[in-house]
Amino acid sequence: MNWGRLFLRILILVVASVAGEVVGVRLGVSAVGGLLGLSTMATLWALREEWRSLRLIDWLKRDSDAPAPSLPGRWGDIAYHAEKALRVRERELAAAHADQAQFLQAFEATPNGVMLLDSAHHVVWCNGVAADHLGLDPVRDRLQPVTNLVRQPLFVDHLLGGDYEEPLLIGSPRHHGSLSILIRRYAADRLIVLLQDVSAREQADAMRREFVSHVSHEIRTPLTVLSGFVETMQALDLDRSERDRILGLMRQQSQRMQSLVSDLLVLARLEGSPRPAVDRWVELDGLLVRIEAEVRSVSAGRHRILFPPSTHLVLAGQESELHSAIGNLVLNAVRYTPDGGDIRIEAAVNPDGQALVSVQDSGIGIAREHIPRLTQRFYRVDPSRSRETGGTGLGLAIVKHAIQRHGGELLIGSELGRGSRFSLRIPSARVKVVGLHDGTPTSQSSVQSVGESDH
């Protein structure tokens, strides 16, 4: 307590009382003089206090950002503590708003849709992904009933039903595809709606089911043939020639299944292993020599096959994958080129440093509408002919995966009756040109160069 202030106030009251008494004596009413002085002083005191309180109230009402008025006495103390409490509250609110903004920014950054609803299902907030999924405007549609904005019966029934244990799957109102919607309660009566585009997942599941179906079909056919031949050999007394014929057919079907399993394993390895290193170099000439020996064995002299005498190229990557990519292209050319046809393998470097390894044949060619689907697994332009030639339907899928893992591209050009050209374009970072004798790098002009028009 401020004793100085208390003493001053008592002194003022005493002075006021004495002054009132003096005035009363002068007026001949000394009995009430003291009371008159006191009442006069009290009135003045009350007016002063009212004026100070009005200044404080005016500050609180008018502008809390301005400093508190400078007032004497207890009103100054009240103003000081009120301003102090107000500033603390403002800092707490600012921190809360900053935390809320950070949470909303985190929701905005998530790849999934997030929408907040109040107890009456009004949109309190939604991020851009949710707005895109549901066709909303994050600003315009705020505080609107979500059931007025998203009118799909499945969604409305699920929201109003109140049973949110299982996610809801609906068609996207704005895009082709499917949305998974998960609703959870928070803050007692509010809802958070989580949306995820599951179109890619459903497509992957469909592709997986289709893949399993294709594999089952491809394996079931030779197994059925083998089973039939085994039963025939067990039930009938066959002569040697007939027995040898059946054993030959059984061997063909076994080789077909073996090729299929081998190609499936190659695809699985390509999809599950890390990308090939850029510091492991493979000589293309040695690779082509091995591929040539394999291909000439399969062709058995039925085609005119021309390999380049020397490419002087080394490629960075996985040798087995490059072997699979180039080898599959050459083997396909042998399979689909009639006897007596021409097959030409070329290797060149573009002006931009990219390598181009091409296989040109004079085979039956491919209609334009089939070309975009050639690299799909088990896709065949002519299924019966493909099986007759020993193809598994996975060769070009392997080629595509292998070259893409090296950062390259498979280019296809074909015309019915005029043959096909399959090219592997390899990025310049994985290509080196070496000298003929000392093995040192040379300029790219030392090998054949092709322009973009040759693609």
C-alpha distance (Angstrom), angle and dihedral (degrees) to the residues before:
residue distance angle dihedral
M1 . . .
N2 3.83 . .
W3 3.89 102.1 .
G4 3.78 91.6 -176.7
R5 3.79 91.6 60.5
L6 3.80 91.7 46.1
F7 3.80 92.0 51.1
L8 3.83 90.3 48.0
R9 3.81 91.8 52.5
I10 3.87 92.0 48.7
L11 3.81 90.0 48.6
I12 3.82 91.0 51.3
L13 3.82 90.4 50.3
V14 3.84 91.3 50.2
V15 3.79 91.7 48.5
A16 3.81 90.7 48.0
S17 3.83 90.3 50.0
V18 3.85 92.8 49.1
A19 3.80 90.5 46.5
G20 3.78 89.6 51.4
E21 3.77 91.3 49.0
V22 3.82 91.3 51.4
V23 3.78 91.2 49.7
G24 3.80 90.0 48.2
V25 3.81 92.6 52.3
R26 3.77 91.0 49.8
L27 3.80 90.3 51.0
G28 3.76 93.8 43.4
V29 3.82 93.8 -114.2
S30 3.77 100.1 102.4
A31 3.81 91.9 150.8
V32 3.79 92.9 69.8
G33 3.78 99.3 29.0
G34 3.77 94.2 97.2
L35 3.79 92.9 48.5
L36 3.79 91.0 48.5
G37 3.79 91.4 53.3
L38 3.77 92.8 48.1
S39 3.82 93.7 48.2
T40 3.77 91.4 48.2
M41 3.78 91.3 50.6
A42 3.80 91.9 46.2
T43 3.78 90.9 52.1
L44 3.79 92.7 50.9
W45 3.79 90.1 45.7
A46 3.82 91.7 51.0
L47 3.79 92.1 49.3
R48 3.77 91.2 51.6
E49 3.81 92.3 48.9
E50 3.82 90.9 47.8
W51 3.78 90.6 52.2
R52 3.82 91.8 51.4
S53 3.80 92.5 47.1
L54 3.80 90.7 49.7
R55 3.82 89.8 53.5
L56 3.81 90.1 52.4
I57 3.80 93.7 46.4
D58 3.80 91.0 47.1
W59 3.82 90.0 53.9
L60 3.79 92.1 49.9
K61 3.79 92.0 49.0
R62 3.78 100.5 38.2
D63 3.83 110.5 44.7
S64 3.77 124.1 -12.6
D65 3.82 89.9 -173.7
A66 3.82 91.2 67.4
P67 3.84 118.1 84.0
A68 3.79 116.7 -94.7
P69 3.82 115.7 -93.3
S70 3.78 115.8 -94.1
L71 3.81 104.2 -113.6
P72 3.82 130.1 169.0
G73 3.77 124.3 -125.7
R74 3.76 126.2 4.4
W75 3.80 93.2 -19.2
G76 3.79 88.8 61.9
D77 3.81 89.4 51.3
I78 3.81 90.6 49.0
A79 3.82 91.5 48.6
Y80 3.81 92.0 48.6
H81 3.80 94.9 50.2
A82 3.81 92.3 41.9
E83 3.81 90.7 52.6
K84 3.80 91.4 46.3
A85 3.83 92.3 50.5
L86 3.81 90.3 45.4
R87 3.82 93.0 52.4
V88 3.82 91.2 48.7
R89 3.81 89.6 50.4
E90 3.79 90.9 48.6
R91 3.81 91.5 52.0
E92 3.79 90.9 49.0
L93 3.81 91.3 49.6
A94 3.81 91.4 47.5
A95 3.81 90.6 50.9
A96 3.82 90.7 47.8
H97 3.81 91.2 49.7
A98 3.82 90.5 48.3
D99 3.82 90.7 51.0
Q100 3.80 90.4 47.9
A101 3.80 91.1 49.6
Q102 3.80 90.5 50.7
F103 3.79 91.3 50.4
L104 3.80 90.8 49.8
Q105 3.81 90.4 47.7
A106 3.80 88.9 52.6
F107 3.81 90.1 50.8
E108 3.80 88.9 47.7
A109 3.81 91.1 53.2
T110 3.80 95.1 51.2
P111 3.82 115.5 103.3
N112 3.81 89.3 -133.0
G113 3.78 128.6 74.7
V114 3.82 119.3 -100.7
M115 3.81 125.3 -170.5
L116 3.82 128.2 175.5
L117 3.82 120.4 -151.4
D118 3.80 130.1 -170.8
S119 3.80 125.0 -136.1
A120 3.81 91.0 -81.4
H121 3.84 92.0 50.6
H122 3.80 93.7 -107.4
V123 3.80 116.6 151.6
V124 3.80 106.0 -105.6
W125 3.82 94.1 173.5
C126 3.80 140.7 -23.2
N127 3.78 133.6 -175.5
G128 3.80 125.4 -123.3
V129 3.80 94.1 -98.5
A130 3.80 92.7 55.3
A131 3.80 90.4 46.2
D132 3.80 90.1 52.1
H133 3.80 92.9 46.7
L134 3.80 94.3 50.1
G135 3.81 100.2 31.1
L136 3.83 94.8 -113.8
D137 3.78 134.4 145.7
P138 3.84 108.3 -128.5
V139 3.82 92.6 -147.4
R140 3.78 105.3 30.8
D141 3.80 95.7 44.8
R142 3.79 96.7 47.2
L143 3.84 113.1 126.3
Q144 3.81 90.3 13.5
P145 3.85 119.5 127.1
V146 3.78 105.8 -97.6
T147 3.81 90.6 -143.1
N148 3.81 88.1 63.8
L149 3.80 90.7 52.3
V150 3.82 100.9 41.5
R151 3.77 108.6 40.0
Q152 3.79 101.2 174.3
P153 3.83 105.2 133.0
L154 3.80 93.4 -139.3
F155 3.80 91.8 55.4
V156 3.83 94.7 43.7
D157 3.81 93.0 48.4
H158 3.79 91.7 47.2
L159 3.81 92.8 48.7
L160 3.80 95.3 46.7
G161 3.80 93.4 40.6
G162 3.80 92.4 68.8
D163 3.82 96.0 -145.5
Y164 3.80 103.9 120.0
E165 3.82 100.8 161.1
E166 3.82 94.7 110.0
P167 3.82 127.0 44.3
L168 3.78 119.3 -111.9
L169 3.80 122.0 -126.6
I170 3.81 116.4 -153.0
G171 3.77 138.0 158.3
S172 3.78 113.3 -93.7
P173 3.83 109.5 -99.7
R174 3.80 91.0 -145.3
H175 3.81 108.7 27.0
H176 3.75 137.8 36.4
G177 3.76 107.5 -95.4
S178 3.80 141.4 53.7
L179 3.79 135.0 -67.5
S180 3.79 127.4 -151.2
I181 3.82 110.6 -149.2
L182 3.80 121.5 -164.0
I183 3.83 119.3 -176.3
R184 3.80 123.8 -164.1
R185 3.81 132.5 177.3
Y186 3.80 122.7 -123.5
A187 3.82 135.8 168.5
A188 3.82 89.7 24.6
D189 3.81 99.4 -80.8
R190 3.82 105.2 26.0
L191 3.79 129.5 93.1
I192 3.78 135.1 -144.2
V193 3.81 115.6 -157.0
L194 3.82 117.4 -157.0
L195 3.81 117.8 -163.2
Q196 3.79 127.2 -168.4
D197 3.79 128.5 -178.0
V198 3.81 103.5 -130.4
S199 3.80 96.2 175.3
A200 3.81 92.7 108.6
R201 3.80 91.7 46.9
E202 3.78 92.0 49.4
Q203 3.79 90.0 46.9
A204 3.81 90.0 50.3
D205 3.80 90.3 49.1
A206 3.79 90.1 49.7
M207 3.81 90.7 48.8
R208 3.79 90.1 48.6
R209 3.80 91.6 51.1
E210 3.77 90.4 46.5
F211 3.80 90.6 48.1
V212 3.80 92.5 51.3
S213 3.80 89.4 47.0
H214 3.81 91.6 51.4
V215 3.80 93.0 46.6
S216 3.79 91.1 48.4
H217 3.79 90.8 49.8
E218 3.80 93.8 46.4
I219 3.80 92.5 50.2
R220 3.80 96.1 39.7
T221 3.81 93.3 59.1
P222 3.83 97.7 58.3
L223 3.81 90.6 38.1
T224 3.80 89.9 54.9
V225 3.79 90.5 49.6
L226 3.80 92.1 48.0
S227 3.79 91.9 47.3
G228 3.81 90.7 50.8
F229 3.80 92.3 49.8
V230 3.82 92.0 48.2
E231 3.80 90.8 52.1
T232 3.81 90.3 47.5
M233 3.79 92.4 51.8
Q234 3.80 90.8 47.4
A235 3.80 95.6 47.2
L236 3.81 102.0 39.3
D237 3.77 133.7 56.3
L238 3.81 99.7 -130.2
D239 3.76 127.4 -169.3
R240 3.79 119.4 -122.0
S241 3.81 96.9 -97.2
E242 3.80 93.8 50.1
R243 3.77 90.6 44.8
D244 3.81 91.5 51.6
R245 3.81 90.7 48.8
I246 3.79 92.2 52.7
L247 3.80 91.9 45.5
G248 3.80 88.9 51.8
L249 3.81 91.2 52.8
M250 3.79 90.3 46.8
R251 3.78 89.9 52.2
Q252 3.83 89.9 51.8
Q253 3.80 91.8 52.7
S254 3.80 91.3 46.4
Q255 3.79 90.5 51.3
R256 3.79 89.6 48.8
M257 3.82 91.4 54.9
Q258 3.78 90.4 44.3
S259 3.81 90.7 52.8
L260 3.80 90.7 48.3
V261 3.80 93.5 50.4
S262 3.81 90.4 45.4
D263 3.80 92.2 52.0
L264 3.82 91.2 46.7
L265 3.79 90.2 52.6
V266 3.82 90.6 49.2
L267 3.82 90.8 51.8
A268 3.81 91.6 47.6
R269 3.80 90.6 50.6
L270 3.80 92.2 48.6
E271 3.80 93.1 50.6
G272 3.79 96.2 43.8
S273 3.79 104.0 42.3
P274 3.84 129.8 79.8
R275 3.78 120.9 -97.7
P276 3.82 114.9 -80.8
A277 3.81 115.7 -92.0
V278 3.80 119.5 -105.2
D279 3.80 94.4 -139.9
R280 3.81 99.0 61.4
W281 3.78 109.5 89.5
V282 3.80 126.7 -157.6
E283 3.81 123.7 -164.2
L284 3.77 107.0 -126.5
D285 3.83 92.8 -155.9
G286 3.82 92.8 59.2
L287 3.79 90.2 46.0
L288 3.80 92.2 52.1
V289 3.81 91.3 48.8
R290 3.81 90.8 58.5
I291 3.81 92.8 43.9
E292 3.81 90.5 49.4
A293 3.81 91.7 55.1
E294 3.82 91.0 50.9
V295 3.79 94.7 45.9
R296 3.81 96.0 46.8
S297 3.80 88.3 52.4
V298 3.80 90.7 54.2
S299 3.81 93.7 43.6
A300 3.82 92.3 47.1
G301 3.79 91.4 -159.9
R302 3.83 95.5 -53.7
H303 3.82 93.6 119.2
R304 3.79 138.7 44.0
I305 3.82 102.4 -119.0
L306 3.79 119.8 -173.6
F307 3.82 120.8 -168.2
P308 3.83 121.9 -175.4
P309 3.84 112.1 -98.1
S310 3.81 91.6 -132.8
T311 3.81 133.8 -11.0
H312 3.85 99.6 -174.0
L313 3.83 87.1 -146.5
V314 3.78 131.1 133.7
L315 3.79 120.1 -169.7
A316 3.80 128.8 -156.0
G317 3.77 113.0 -129.0
Q318 3.77 147.6 60.6
E319 3.81 111.4 -30.1
S320 3.82 95.2 -151.2
E321 3.82 91.9 52.0
L322 3.80 93.4 47.7
H323 3.82 88.0 47.7
S324 3.83 90.6 52.2
A325 3.81 92.8 47.5
I326 3.80 97.7 48.8
G327 3.81 94.5 34.5
N328 3.80 93.3 53.3
L329 3.81 91.4 51.8
V330 3.81 92.6 51.2
L331 3.82 93.2 44.3
N332 3.81 90.3 50.3
A333 3.79 89.1 52.4
V334 3.82 89.6 53.1
R335 3.81 92.5 47.7
Y336 3.81 95.9 49.6
T337 3.80 100.6 36.8
P338 3.83 115.4 89.3
D339 3.79 119.0 -123.0
G340 3.78 111.6 -75.5
G341 3.78 92.7 27.4
D342 3.81 126.9 132.2
I343 3.80 127.8 -111.0
R344 3.80 120.4 -174.0
I345 3.80 127.4 -172.6
E346 3.81 117.2 -161.2
A347 3.80 135.2 -179.0
A348 3.79 123.3 -166.4
V349 3.79 143.3 152.7
N350 3.78 123.3 -122.4
P351 3.82 121.3 -135.7
D352 3.83 88.4 -103.4
G353 3.81 91.3 58.5
Q354 3.80 97.7 -104.3
A355 3.80 117.2 135.0
L356 3.78 122.3 -130.2
V357 3.80 120.2 -159.2
S358 3.82 109.3 -173.3
V359 3.79 137.0 -175.4
Q360 3.81 114.7 -158.7
D361 3.80 121.1 -173.0
S362 3.80 137.1 177.2
G363 3.78 93.1 -138.2
I364 3.79 134.2 129.6
G365 3.80 94.7 -67.5
I366 3.81 129.2 -142.3
A367 3.80 129.1 -95.8
R368 3.79 113.8 -114.2
E369 3.81 95.5 -116.8
H370 3.81 91.5 61.0
I371 3.81 97.6 51.6
P372 3.87 98.2 82.2
R373 3.82 90.6 55.0
L374 3.79 100.1 43.4
T375 3.80 94.2 99.6
Q376 3.81 94.0 53.2
R377 3.77 113.8 110.1
F378 3.80 114.3 -94.3
Y379 3.80 92.3 -0.8
R380 3.79 110.7 146.1
V381 3.78 129.1 -177.9
D382 3.82 89.4 -154.0
P383 3.84 109.8 14.5
S384 3.78 95.3 -170.1
R385 3.79 93.7 50.7
S386 3.80 92.0 45.1
R387 3.78 92.4 55.2
E388 3.79 91.2 45.9
T389 3.80 90.5 55.6
G390 3.81 92.7 47.8
G391 3.80 98.2 -108.1
T392 3.81 120.3 153.6
G393 3.81 96.9 -159.5
L394 3.82 90.3 -118.6
G395 3.80 101.6 87.4
L396 3.80 99.0 94.4
A397 3.81 91.5 40.3
I398 3.80 87.4 57.6
V399 3.81 91.1 47.4
K400 3.80 92.0 50.6
H401 3.81 94.5 48.2
A402 3.80 93.4 45.1
I403 3.81 96.1 50.2
Q404 3.82 93.8 42.6
R405 3.80 89.8 53.8
H406 3.82 86.2 58.4
G407 3.82 90.6 51.2
G408 3.79 91.9 -105.8
E409 3.77 138.4 116.9
L410 3.79 139.6 -124.6
L411 3.83 113.3 -130.0
I412 3.81 120.4 -164.1
G413 3.78 128.3 -166.8
S414 3.79 123.9 169.5
E415 3.76 144.5 151.2
L416 3.77 128.4 -164.9
G417 3.78 111.8 -98.4
R418 3.82 93.8 4.5
G419 3.79 103.3 75.3
S420 3.78 134.6 -114.0
R421 3.78 139.3 -89.7
F422 3.81 120.7 -150.1
S423 3.81 117.0 -173.9
L424 3.78 134.3 -174.4
R425 3.79 113.2 -149.3
I426 3.81 111.6 -158.0
P427 3.85 120.9 -166.5
S428 3.80 118.4 -109.9
A429 3.82 92.4 -116.6
R430 3.81 87.9 68.4
V431 3.82 97.0 44.7
K432 3.80 131.3 87.1
V433 3.79 130.7 170.9
V434 3.81 115.5 -145.4
G435 3.80 131.5 -162.3
L436 3.76 123.5 -101.5
H437 3.82 98.3 -117.4
D438 3.81 114.9 11.8
G439 3.81 98.2 38.5
T440 3.80 92.7 -125.9
P441 3.80 121.3 139.0
T442 3.79 114.6 -93.2
S443 3.77 134.1 -169.7
Q444 3.78 117.3 -76.4
S445 3.80 90.3 -116.4
S446 3.81 89.1 76.7
V447 3.84 90.1 75.6
Q448 3.74 132.7 52.6
S449 3.82 111.8 -78.5
V450 3.77 124.8 -153.8
G451 3.80 128.6 -163.2
E452 3.76 129.4 -136.1
S453 3.79 89.8 -95.1
D454 3.81 89.2 69.2
H455 3.78 92.7 62.8
